[in-house]
């Protein structure tokens, strides 16, 4: 595992703890995954915060091949799931005008910490129940 890989997961995990406490304090599951470049042809990393009882998850993904970041709320529906782009959702609801590209341009060497703190601070400030089924998306 490379240094970038370690920094990504650790940045999101430590920011999660800073904003929401230890993983065991909520019913949410958190985990991170790293792709196998040999199998998929590119590399990406994800950090997921999932509420298994509500069928919702926050997924933060960094594509190291394209140097692009994605943030989604995934909602299980029948059949399949819907992906809600957090940048678009947060702008639409008036929570922020800054998107991931803006955060990246201002982050410097603390790229992953800046991204994690940006999203978790918005969630904690404006929509702490985003993973609950009663959080209205429209």
Secondary structure as UniProt FT lines:
FT   HELIX           3..20
FT   HELIX           23..25
FT   STRAND          29..34
FT   HELIX           37..40
FT   STRAND          44..51
FT   TURN            52..55
FT   STRAND          56..63
FT   TURN            64..67
FT   STRAND          68..76
FT   STRAND          81..85
FT   HELIX           86..92
FT   TURN            93..94
FT   HELIX           100..107
FT   TURN            108..109
FT   HELIX           111..126
FT   TURN            128..131
FT   TURN            133..134
//
